[in-house]
């Protein structure tokens, strides 16, 4: 029997969260014995997760969460839209049982959270270059001597470029850092205008739509790095079983081709083609 999936908007989700006092108290059971799992996702991170025209949350990870929820008979997901920072704080405190933000696994996250045995997709790091640079910029090797859009000093792009420079002392990429407050759309416009030659960024942040709607002339490379992404689950005894079942459900959905179908719908390509 299909379970009813309850999806709250960010405002309603924040109100309900304020009524609770922690993950354990939020873990309620219905009359039929199913446990409600509080899940937080970004509400404006298209196509990863966002609020659609109908006011409902949707997006790549949201639709995967719905499919996982359908497979877990003992759980009912309450998916709430919120900001990235609020979700992470809520996961740390137990306000949320699980968050989905296209997160890449790190040593710190492995130590802090429960991580499903199966990833939910990939973060594809690509180079968005000025159109005239097609053929000239196709890989990280080609960025030496080019004007690269500044990167957030604590993000994945910073780590990627730093690691590259450490491994290639004779072909250094010159890049600066800046805060993360500049929208992706503005960065792409700077590349289109030639202010910068290239912008290194995960490709799952809605760039294709920005480029199309803005009429930008941008050359997009093949992925220069592929990183699996994971749901993160609050580390508590009662969530151990949840974590195991989420991993099993994701593996089944991958084998059934459901994850590929959702990827094609929201990304316009099957990101699982990059599975090693």
N, C-alpha and C positions, 0 to 999 in steps of 0.2 A: 504494500500500500504506500502510495507516495505521501511523503510528509509535507506539511505546509511549511514553507520557508518564510521566516519573518525578516523583513529588511527595513530597518529604520533609517531615516535621514540623519545627517550629522547633528542637527539641532536636537531632535528627539533622542538620538543615541546618547548625546552628552547629558541630557536631562536625566535619563534613566540611570546612566553610569553614576551620576551624582547621588543617586538614592542608595547606591550600594557602598560597601566599605571594604571590598577586596574580592579576589578571585574565588576563594572558597565560598563566600556568602553569595556570590553571583551564580554559582553553580547550582541551579535549581532543577528539580525533577518534576515532570508533569505527572498527571494521574496515570498515564500508561507506562511510566517508568523511564521515559526518555529524559536525558539530561540536556539542558540548554547550555550551549557553548557560545560565549561572547567573543565575536570576531571583529577586529577593526581593520578597515582598509582606507586608503586615501579616497576622498570624495571628488577630487578634481585632477586626477592623474591619467587622463585619456592617452592611450587605450587600455592601460593597465587596470584602472578602476576609476569610475566616474559616475556622476548622476546624469542619467539620460533625460531626454525631453519629457518623458512621462513622470519624472520625479523619482524614479527607482534607480538604485545602484546597479551598474552593469560594468562590463569590461572583461578583459582576459582572465584576470585572477578571480573576479567575482563569479563568473560563470563556471570556473573550475570548482570553486567552493560550493556552488550549488550542486554540481555533479557529485562531489565528495559527500555532501550532506545526504544525498539520496541513497548512497551506498551504506551509510552508517545508521543502522536501525536504532541504536541506543542513544543517538545524539540528534539534537536539532540546533542548527546554526542560527544565531541572531547576528546578522552582519550589519555593522554600523559604519557610517562614513565619518572620518575625522582627519585631522592633520597628521603628518608623519611623526612629528615630535610627541604629540598627545598619545598616539598609538604606542610608541616605544615606551613612554613613561607608564602608560596603563598596563603594558605587558610586564614591565619590571615589578609593578606593585601588585599585580594579580587582578586588576580591574578588568583586563581582557585576558581570555584564555589563549587567543591566537591572533597574530597579525599577518597581513599579506601586503607587501610593498615592493615586490620584485627584488627581494633581498638576497645578496650573495653571501655564501658561507664564509665566516672568518673564525679565527681561533677564539676571539672574545665572545662571539655569538654562540659557538659550540659550548663554551664554558658557562654561559649565562642562561641558555634556553634549551628546551627539548627541540630536537630537529628531526622531522620525519625521515625515514630511510630513503624516500624517493623525492627527487626534486620536482618542481611543478613547471619548469620551463627553462629558458636561457635568457641571460642578458647578453646581447650581441653588441660588442664595442665596435663602432664603425667610425670612419673619418668622413666628415661632411666638408667638402672642399669647394673652392671657387670653381665654377664650371670650366674656366680656361685651364685649370690644373688637371683635367682628366687625362690620364696617361702619365702624368708627371707625379701625381700623388695617388698611390694605390696601397701603400703600406706604411708602417711606422718608420721604416728605413728612409722613406722619402720626405719625412718631416724635418730632417736636419737642414738648417738654413732657411726654413720657412717661418712665417708669422703664425703662431698657434694661439688660438683663443685662450685666455687665462683660465685656469682650472681651480676648483675648490681644493684647498690644501689638505683636506681630510678625506677626500672622496676616492672612488675607484679609479678615476682617470688619472689623478695625481699619482696613485700607487703604480699604475701601469706605466706612465711615462718615466717615473723615477726608477723603476726596475729596469726599463729599457736602457736608460742612460748608464746605469751601473754595469749592465752587460755589454754596452757598446761605447767604450771610452773614446773611440776614434770617430764616432758618428753621433754626436750629442744633439738632442732635441732641446732647443732653447724655448722654455716656456715660463710664464709668470703665474702667480696665484692671485686669486681674488675671492671675495665672499660669494656665497651661493645665491645671492638675491637677484641676480640678473636672469630674466626669463630666457628659456631656450629659444623662443621666437626672436628675441633681440639678437642673440648670438648668431643665429642663422642669417639674419638680415645683414649683420656685419660681414659675414663671409660672402654673401651675395654681392655686397657693395665693394668687396676687395679690401676692406679694412684689415681683415685677417685672411690668410690663405686657407686655414683649416681649423675645424672644430672637432675634437675627439669627444665622443659621447655615446652612452648606451642608446641603442636605436629603438627602444620600446617606450619612448616618452612622447610619442605623437608627432615626430618630426615630419613624417610623410604628409600628414594633413596640413601642418604649418607651411610646408614648402608649396603644396598645391594651392592652398587658399591664398597665400601671399604672392603667388606667381614668381617664386624665387627660382633662380637658375643655379642649382647646387648639384655637384657630383658626389655621389655616395659610393664608398668603396665596399668591398666584401668585408665581412667581420675580420678585425685584426686581433680580437680576443673573444673567446666564448666562455661564459661563466654560468653554471647552473644556478637557478634561483630556488629559494625554499620558503615555505611557511615557517614562522617561528612560534613556538608554543611555550606558555608560561611553565616554568620548571616547578612542578608540584607533584606529589604522589598520586593525586587523583587524575592527573593529566598523562600519566605514563601510558595507560591503556589507549587513551585518545590519540596520543602520538603514534603508537603502533598501528592503529586502525587507519589513521590518515595516510600513513606511508603505504599501507596495503591497498587502500582505495586508489591512490594516485598511480600505483603500478598497474592496477587493473584498467584504469581509464587510459593509460598510455597504450597498453596492449590492445585495447578495443578501438584505438584510433580516435577516441573522443578528444584527447588533448590536442591532437593534430588538427582536428576539425575546428576547435575553438581558436587555435592559433591562426588558421587560415581566415577565420571570420574577422578577427581583430587586428592582425598584423599583415594580412595579405600574403602570407607565406607560412609554410610549415617550418617553424623553428627547430623542430625535432630532427630535421635533416642534418643538423650539426651535432647530433649525438655521436660521441666517440665509441 
